[in-house]
Amino acid sequence: GTLLPTAIGTLPAVMNAAWRFKQILPLSRLPGMFLIVLPWVYCPLLWMLMVVVWQLIGDLVLMIGLFIFSFVNMTWMLTSLYFKVDQPTSVEDLQATMKKQGALNLSCMLAGIGVLIYWVLTSEHEASQYIADILT
């Protein structure tokens, strides 16, 4: 019960700290392993919270938006595996990888937010109407 909010708040910070540590010591393997493992813990925990909202409202577009939003950090894991961030690397390669990871992560996050905004603007559900009234 009380561990969930701590994990949801702490794990993204640990992933960012792992990236910063990898920048300082690019030959270290441990920060890359954190970037590969932590999304497997964080994303399902976040989805567990989001599924409660979806179950209460029950709209497919909302579910897609919440799913993308919840699992966007899996891009860190996928790109970390693809670019072999868990292996020793040069600073230049690491910076290029970080730019690519950041762009992909931002793109996926914006896609999830876009789907959620689309749901707010098009859904006839009471909750989306309430949110639309607040935004306008």
Disulfide bonds with the S-S distance in Angstrom:
none
